C-alpha cells in the first residue's frame, strides 16, 4: 500500500534527521568521554558527505532491484552506526560508527525519492522531510537531557533510532507507484548553467552544515556545561524547522536567496561577536531560519536546469551535498585550530557572498507549446 511506503520513508528520514543533528552534540560528549580535543573529531561528520559522494556514483546500480533492498540496507546500516556512536569506548569504534552512519544515511537520501515516486510524490516528500525536521529539533535536547541525568552518557540518546530503523529494515518491501511517464526527451543541458547552479547548491549546504556540526561546540566554548550546550544546540534546528515550514510562502518573495543570505550572515555575526550563551543561542536560531530555504531553492534550480535529465539531476544533487558536507565542517575545524572556533564561523560569510553573486540566468520561454509537465514533476 502507498501509505506503507510513506510511513517507511518518514521513519527512515526522521531517524536520519535525528542522527545527523544529534551528531553535533555527540561530538562534544565524545571528546569529553575520550579526553581528546573536539577538533580531533572533525572528520567524523564528513562520512555522511563521503557516503553521498559514493551513492551519487552508484545510485543507478543500487536502485536497479527497486527501492526496497536499498531502503532496508540503509536503515540497518544507519542503526548499526548510531549504536556504535552511542556505546563506543574508544575513537576507533566511534569512527566506525560514523562511517556506518554516513553510508546508511546516504542510502536513505538516495532511496527516498525512488520510494515515493508517483502522482503524490511532492506531498509525500514534504511529509517525510517534515518528520526529519521534527526529529532534528528533538535530537540535541534529548542528548543533553540524557547526559544531565547522570545515569548514562548523553551519547546513548543516539540509540533511540535503532528500534524503528530495525523495524523498517525487517519489514517487507513496500509497494511503489510507477513513475510518471516523461512528457518529452530533454535536450542537452548547458554545462555553464548546470555548473553554476550546482555550485550554488554546494555553497548552501556548506553553510548549513557548518552550523549543524559545530553549533553545540560553539555553545560549549562560551562556558556552558556539555549537557547545557547540547540542549541549547536545539536552537539552530528549531530555526531551520521554522524556516522550512515557512518555505511555501517564502518562495514567492522576490530575491529570496539574498534575504536568506543576509539573515544567515546576521546570525553568523551574532555567533562571533558576543561570547554569551544567550546571544549565541539566539544567533544560532536566526542563522537556522535564514539558511533553511537555501537548500530546497538551490536544489529546485538545479533540477530545473534546461535539458538536465531527472536521474542526472538527482545524482548531481547528491554530489553537491556530499562535496559540501565533506569539506565545509572539516574546513571550519581546521580554521578553528588557528583562529579559535568563535572566529572560524566567519568563514560562512564569504560562502554566502559568493552564493548571492552566482545568479543563474533564466531560460527563455519556449517558442511554441507549453512547458512539458515532466519538467516540474520531480521538483
RODO-2510 file (C-alpha; in nm, 4 decimals, decimal comma):
residues 379
     n   res          X          Y          Z
     1     x     0,0000     0,0000     0,0000
     2     x     0,1068     0,3551    -0,0706
     3     x     0,0650     0,4509     0,2948
     4     x     0,3213     0,1873     0,3905
     5     x     0,5828     0,3413     0,1621
     6     x     0,5186     0,6876     0,3068
     7     x     0,5397     0,5547     0,6630
     8     x     0,8689     0,3757     0,5980
     9     x     1,0156     0,6810     0,4302
    10     x     0,9015     0,9010     0,7189
    11     x     1,0564     0,6725     0,9811
    12     x     1,3818     0,6496     0,7873
    13     x     1,4007     1,0270     0,7323
    14     x     1,3131     1,1048     1,0942
    15     x     1,5865     0,8682     1,2135
    16     x     1,8344     1,0273     0,9751
    17     x     1,7386     1,3795     1,0820
    18     x     1,7787     1,2852     1,4485
    19     x     2,1144     1,1155     1,3894
    20     x     2,2706     1,3930     1,1831
    21     x     2,1637     1,6768     1,4118
    22     x     2,2427     1,4770     1,7236
    23     x     2,5911     1,4136     1,5884
    24     x     2,6911     1,7737     1,6592
    25     x     2,6087     1,7275     2,0283
    26     x     2,7642     1,3816     2,0335
    27     x     3,0981     1,5229     1,9147
    28     x     3,1228     1,7370     2,2287
    29     x     3,0302     1,4485     2,4590
    30     x     3,2558     1,2046     2,2763
    31     x     3,5500     1,4426     2,3101
    32     x     3,4765     1,4738     2,6809
    33     x     3,4388     1,0986     2,7289
    34     x     3,7602     1,0184     2,5421
    35     x     3,9592     1,3137     2,6755
    36     x     4,0502     1,4476     2,3307
    37     x     4,0044     1,7937     2,1750
    38     x     3,6798     1,8382     1,9830
    39     x     3,8760     1,9384     1,6746
    40     x     4,0297     1,5908     1,6594
    41     x     3,6826     1,4542     1,5801
    42     x     3,6265     1,6903     1,2868
    43     x     3,6460     1,4099     1,0316
    44     x     3,3538     1,2115     1,1764
    45     x     3,0678     1,4198     1,0264
    46     x     3,2393     1,4101     0,6871
    47     x     3,1488     1,0439     0,6458
    48     x     2,7904     1,1333     0,5616
    49     x     2,9233     1,3511     0,2821
    50     x     3,1536     1,0712     0,1679
    51     x     2,8553     0,8373     0,1591
    52     x     2,6659     1,0854    -0,0575
    53     x     2,9586     1,1010    -0,2977
    54     x     2,9524     0,7232    -0,3228
    55     x     2,5778     0,6946    -0,3862
    56     x     2,5965     0,9761    -0,6413
    57     x     2,8100     0,7402    -0,8480
    58     x     2,6452     0,4079    -0,7609
    59     x     2,2832     0,5274    -0,7345
    60     x     2,1510     0,3713    -1,0584
    61     x     2,3118     0,0378    -0,9684
    62     x     2,1830     0,0407    -0,6109
    63     x     1,8282     0,1148    -0,7229
    64     x     1,8206    -0,1373    -1,0089
    65     x     1,6451    -0,4068    -0,7946
    66     x     1,3965    -0,1437    -0,6757
    67     x     1,3998     0,0828    -0,3698
    68     x     1,3101    -0,1885    -0,1167
    69     x     1,6527    -0,3558    -0,0783
    70     x     1,8344    -0,0217    -0,0674
    71     x     1,5935     0,1081     0,1982
    72     x     1,6388    -0,1985     0,4194
    73     x     2,0163    -0,1927     0,3832
    74     x     2,0322     0,1808     0,4528
    75     x     1,8190     0,1533     0,7667
    76     x     2,0172    -0,1420     0,9034
    77     x     2,3480     0,0348     0,8368
    78     x     2,2302     0,3601     0,9961
    79     x     2,1093     0,1660     1,3025
    80     x     2,4486    -0,0005     1,3400
    81     x     2,6276     0,3328     1,3106
    82     x     2,4052     0,5014     1,5694
    83     x     2,4534     0,2108     1,8124
    84     x     2,8315     0,2280     1,7788
    85     x     2,8385     0,6039     1,8343
    86     x     2,6248     0,5564     2,1442
    87     x     2,8374     0,2869     2,3043
    88     x     3,1877     0,3199     2,1570
    89     x     3,4536     0,3041     2,4313
    90     x     3,7247     0,4417     2,2037
    91     x     3,7873     0,6546     1,8987
    92     x     3,8301     0,3575     1,6647
    93     x     3,4795     0,2190     1,7183
    94     x     3,3319     0,5689     1,7209
    95     x     3,4917     0,6329     1,3821
    96     x     3,3496     0,3046     1,2532
    97     x     3,0087     0,4170     1,3767
    98     x     3,0424     0,7459     1,1897
    99     x     3,1316     0,5577     0,8703
   100     x     2,8254     0,3329     0,9008
   101     x     2,6023     0,6288     0,9879
   102     x     2,7272     0,8134     0,6817
   103     x     2,6767     0,5238     0,4424
   104     x     2,3333     0,4342     0,5810
   105     x     2,2160     0,7947     0,5809
   106     x     2,3324     0,8469     0,2240
   107     x     2,1425     0,5369     0,1127
   108     x     1,8253     0,6743     0,2752
   109     x     1,8714     1,0086     0,0966
   110     x     1,9103     0,8229    -0,2318
   111     x     1,6161     0,5886    -0,1897
   112     x     1,3507     0,8258    -0,0533
   113     x     1,2539     0,9897    -0,3857
   114     x     1,2526     0,6491    -0,5573
   115     x     1,0316     0,5073    -0,2823
   116     x     0,7803     0,7922    -0,3057
   117     x     0,7622     0,8279    -0,6817
   118     x     0,4161     0,8698    -0,8280
   119     x     0,1462     1,1335    -0,8678
   120     x     0,1621     1,2378    -0,4992
   121     x     0,5424     1,2489    -0,4839
   122     x     0,5730     1,6171    -0,3845
   123     x     0,3235     1,5883    -0,0982
   124     x     0,4747     1,2627     0,0278
   125     x     0,8278     1,4013     0,0198
   126     x     0,7060     1,7013     0,2191
   127     x     0,5671     1,4699     0,4871
   128     x     0,8910     1,2718     0,5071
   129     x     1,1009     1,5893     0,5327
   130     x     0,8674     1,7267     0,7996
   131     x     0,9327     1,4147     1,0073
   132     x     1,3061     1,4694     0,9669
   133     x     1,2762     1,8341     1,0763
   134     x     1,0811     1,7489     1,3922
   135     x     1,3298     1,4774     1,4860
   136     x     1,6208     1,7135     1,4207
   137     x     1,4753     1,9642     1,6667
   138     x     1,4485     1,6987     1,9363
   139     x     1,7967     1,5494     1,8955
   140     x     2,0256     1,7992     2,0760
   141     x     1,7778     1,8485     2,3594
   142     x     1,7423     1,4728     2,4169
   143     x     2,1182     1,4197     2,4055
   144     x     2,1618     1,6921     2,6663
   145     x     1,8743     1,5635     2,8798
   146     x     2,0047     1,2069     2,8861
   147     x     2,3525     1,3293     2,9756
   148     x     2,2192     1,5556     3,2516
   149     x     2,0544     1,2606     3,4290
   150     x     2,3985     1,1190     3,5061
   151     x     2,2638     0,7653     3,4663
   152     x     2,4243     0,7071     3,1268
   153     x     2,6202     0,9252     2,8867
   154     x     2,4222     1,1501     2,6571
   155     x     2,5574     0,9623     2,3569
   156     x     2,3120     0,6834     2,4414
   157     x     2,0325     0,9062     2,3119
   158     x     2,1533     0,8116     1,9633
   159     x     2,0334     0,4566     2,0328
   160     x     1,6719     0,5797     2,0250
   161     x     1,6706     0,5483     1,6459
   162     x     1,7818     0,1846     1,6459
   163     x     1,4445     0,0101     1,7126
   164     x     1,2409     0,1975     1,4471
   165     x     1,5196     0,1566     1,1913
   166     x     1,5388    -0,2183     1,2540
   167     x     1,1603    -0,2448     1,2169
   168     x     1,1812    -0,0834     0,8744
   169     x     1,4796    -0,3000     0,7804
   170     x     1,2875    -0,6159     0,8742
   171     x     0,9628    -0,5188     0,7019
   172     x     0,8601    -0,6463     0,3574
   173     x     0,9349    -0,4328     0,0540
   174     x     0,6743    -0,1568     0,0255
   175     x     0,4594    -0,1131    -0,2821
   176     x     0,5924     0,1621    -0,5049
   177     x     0,3913     0,3557    -0,7592
   178     x     0,5177     0,3607    -1,1139
   179     x     0,6938     0,6834    -1,2011
   180     x     0,5042     0,9173    -1,4328
   181     x     0,5957     0,8889    -1,7956
   182     x     0,8252     1,1564    -1,9278
   183     x     0,6492     1,4150    -2,1373
   184     x     0,9353     1,4522    -2,3767
   185     x     1,3071     1,3999    -2,4175
   186     x     1,5061     1,6845    -2,2691
   187     x     1,7787     1,8500    -2,4684
   188     x     2,1435     1,8673    -2,3781
   189     x     2,1968     2,0804    -2,0653
   190     x     2,4138     2,3898    -2,0829
   191     x     2,7317     2,2975    -1,8957
   192     x     2,7837     2,6507    -1,7644
   193     x     2,4324     2,6772    -1,6241
   194     x     2,4433     2,3297    -1,4695
   195     x     2,7826     2,4018    -1,3136
   196     x     2,6723     2,7384    -1,1767
   197     x     2,3542     2,6006    -1,0207
   198     x     2,5448     2,3028    -0,8819
   199     x     2,7956     2,5420    -0,7220
   200     x     2,5153     2,7398    -0,5576
   201     x     2,3805     2,4202    -0,4040
   202     x     2,7271     2,3273    -0,2724
   203     x     2,7557     2,6684    -0,1047
   204     x     2,4101     2,6494     0,0543
   205     x     2,4732     2,3027     0,2012
   206     x     2,8231     2,4041     0,3128
   207     x     2,6910     2,6945     0,5206
   208     x     2,4114     2,4813     0,6676
   209     x     2,6438     2,2043     0,7806
   210     x     2,8992     2,4405     0,9334
   211     x     2,6263     2,5334     1,1802
   212     x     2,4747     2,1843     1,2050
   213     x     2,8022     2,0222     1,3082
   214     x     2,9647     2,2966     1,5177
   215     x     2,6747     2,4833     1,6828
   216     x     2,6913     2,2797     2,0042
   217     x     3,0693     2,3113     2,0187
   218     x     3,0368     2,6909     1,9865
   219     x     2,7906     2,6990     2,2773
   220     x     3,0238     2,4789     2,4824
   221     x     3,3009     2,7262     2,4018
   222     x     3,1044     3,0013     2,5806
   223     x     3,1493     2,8199     2,9122
   224     x     2,8341     2,6097     2,9255
   225     x     2,8462     2,2541     3,0510
   226     x     2,8342     1,9827     2,7867
   227     x     2,4697     1,8869     2,8659
   228     x     2,3562     2,2510     2,8602
   229     x     2,5363     2,3161     2,5316
   230     x     2,3808     2,0057     2,3782
   231     x     2,0331     2,1109     2,4904
   232     x     2,0644     2,4720     2,3719
   233     x     2,2053     2,3427     2,0449
   234     x     1,8424     2,2763     1,9510
   235     x     1,8197     2,6479     1,8691
   236     x     1,9665     2,6004     1,5226
   237     x     1,7407     2,3118     1,4114
   238     x     1,4397     2,4955     1,5608
   239     x     1,5248     2,7926     1,3412
   240     x     1,5676     2,5545     1,0478
   241     x     1,2298     2,3923     1,1126
   242     x     1,0537     2,7295     1,1271
   243     x     1,2254     2,8383     0,8070
   244     x     1,1270     2,5181     0,6273
   245     x     0,7661     2,5433     0,7463
   246     x     0,7503     2,8950     0,6035
   247     x     0,9116     2,7790     0,2795
   248     x     0,5938     2,7521     0,0680
   249     x     0,5200     3,1183     0,1404
   250     x     0,8797     3,2395     0,1201
   251     x     0,9418     3,1030    -0,2290
   252     x     0,7185     3,3782    -0,3644
   253     x     0,9366     3,6519    -0,2104
   254     x     1,1483     3,8334    -0,4739
   255     x     1,5201     3,7996    -0,4107
   256     x     1,4685     3,5217    -0,1557
   257     x     1,8285     3,3969    -0,1747
   258     x     1,9614     3,7451    -0,0935
   259     x     1,7262     3,7837     0,2037
   260     x     1,8152     3,4356     0,3336
   261     x     2,1871     3,5017     0,2946
   262     x     2,1578     3,8342     0,4790
   263     x     1,9635     3,6715     0,7639
   264     x     2,2124     3,3856     0,7929
   265     x     2,5055     3,6274     0,7847
   266     x     2,3480     3,8300     1,0653
   267     x     2,3172     3,5143     1,2711
   268     x     2,6784     3,4210     1,1982
   269     x     2,7970     3,7649     1,3112
   270     x     2,5984     3,7212     1,6327
   271     x     2,7665     3,3851     1,6926
   272     x     3,1062     3,5537     1,6601
   273     x     3,0545     3,9000     1,8067
   274     x     2,9346     3,8199     2,1594
   275     x     3,0646     3,5383     2,3781
   276     x     2,7484     3,4981     2,5844
   277     x     2,5386     3,1773     2,5739
   278     x     2,2039     3,3590     2,5375
   279     x     2,3268     3,5724     2,2483
   280     x     2,4909     3,2787     2,0720
   281     x     2,1752     3,0699     2,1143
   282     x     1,9572     3,3437     1,9638
   283     x     2,2056     3,3965     1,6811
   284     x     2,2043     3,0249     1,6002
   285     x     1,8235     3,0277     1,5806
   286     x     1,8368     3,3268     1,3449
   287     x     2,1003     3,1602     1,1275
   288     x     1,8870     2,8446     1,1131
   289     x     1,5802     3,0363     0,9969
   290     x     1,7852     3,2146     0,7328
   291     x     1,9668     2,9146     0,5888
   292     x     1,6634     2,6812     0,5877
   293     x     1,5167     2,7760     0,2448
   294     x     1,8522     2,7822     0,0658
   295     x     1,8877     2,4059     0,0126
   296     x     1,5422     2,3456    -0,1392
   297     x     1,5645     2,6615    -0,3515
   298     x     1,9064     2,5793    -0,4936
   299     x     1,8120     2,2145    -0,5453
   300     x     1,4993     2,3201    -0,7343
   301     x     1,7136     2,5490    -0,9510
   302     x     1,9487     2,2600    -1,0273
   303     x     1,6637     2,0267    -1,1198
   304     x     1,5166     2,2974    -1,3435
   305     x     1,8372     2,3349    -1,5488
   306     x     1,7210     2,3209    -1,9131
   307     x     1,7991     1,9847    -2,0694
   308     x     1,9119     1,8157    -1,7466
   309     x     1,7589     1,4714    -1,7062
   310     x     1,5881     1,3846    -1,3790
   311     x     1,8234     1,0977    -1,2873
   312     x     2,1266     1,3085    -1,3712
   313     x     1,9896     1,5969    -1,1628
   314     x     1,9365     1,3685    -0,8616
   315     x     2,2916     1,2384    -0,8924
   316     x     2,4325     1,5911    -0,9189
   317     x     2,2275     1,6955    -0,6153
   318     x     2,3727     1,4126    -0,4057
   319     x     2,7186     1,5004    -0,5337
   320     x     2,6741     1,8668    -0,4363
   321     x     2,5635     1,7764    -0,0842
   322     x     2,8476     1,5290    -0,0483
   323     x     3,1154     1,7756    -0,1561
   324     x     2,9805     2,0391     0,0836
   325     x     2,9452     1,8079     0,3822
   326     x     3,2917     1,6573     0,3341
   327     x     3,4689     1,9907     0,3005
   328     x     3,2911     2,2678     0,4916
   329     x     3,2685     2,1421     0,8535
   330     x     3,6203     1,9993     0,8355
   331     x     3,7475     2,3249     0,6848
   332     x     3,5889     2,5238     0,9653
   333     x     3,7549     2,2946     1,2195
   334     x     4,0959     2,3460     1,0576
   335     x     4,0440     2,7213     1,0650
   336     x     3,9415     2,6975     1,4303
   337     x     4,2810     2,5446     1,5143
   338     x     4,4344     2,8768     1,4098
   339     x     4,1736     3,1383     1,4979
   340     x     3,9573     2,9623     1,7565
   341     x     3,6097     2,8267     1,6911
   342     x     3,4418     3,1611     1,7616
   343     x     3,6190     3,3483     1,4803
   344     x     3,6121     3,0456     1,2494
   345     x     3,2365     3,0900     1,1961
   346     x     3,3235     3,3975     0,9885
   347     x     3,4123     3,1568     0,7069
   348     x     3,0393     3,1318     0,6348
   349     x     3,0282     3,4979     0,5263
   350     x     3,2317     3,4659     0,2032
   351     x     3,0422     3,1472     0,1194
   352     x     2,7136     3,3379     0,1467
   353     x     2,8518     3,6285    -0,0559
   354     x     2,9564     3,4028    -0,3433
   355     x     2,6172     3,2303    -0,3293
   356     x     2,4449     3,5661    -0,3781
   357     x     2,6789     3,6707    -0,6581
   358     x     2,6319     3,3482    -0,8546
   359     x     2,2989     3,4240    -1,0184
   360     x     2,1954     3,1781    -1,2902
   361     x     2,0211     3,3261    -1,5900
   362     x     1,6673     3,2136    -1,6549
   363     x     1,5953     3,0314    -1,9803
   364     x     1,3782     3,1999    -2,2336
   365     x     1,0277     3,0511    -2,2648
   366     x     0,9829     2,8010    -2,5466
   367     x     0,8809     2,9454    -2,8788
   368     x     0,5871     2,7110    -2,9186
   369     x     0,3828     2,4872    -2,6939
   370     x     0,3549     2,4679    -2,3170
   371     x     0,6325     2,3600    -2,0817
   372     x     0,6213     1,9799    -2,0584
   373     x     0,4667     1,8656    -1,7322
   374     x     0,7504     1,6208    -1,6772
   375     x     0,9973     1,9065    -1,6249
   376     x     0,8431     2,0072    -1,2935
   377     x     0,7172     1,6743    -1,1678
   378     x     1,0341     1,5885    -0,9821
   379     x     1,0935     1,9278    -0,8186
***
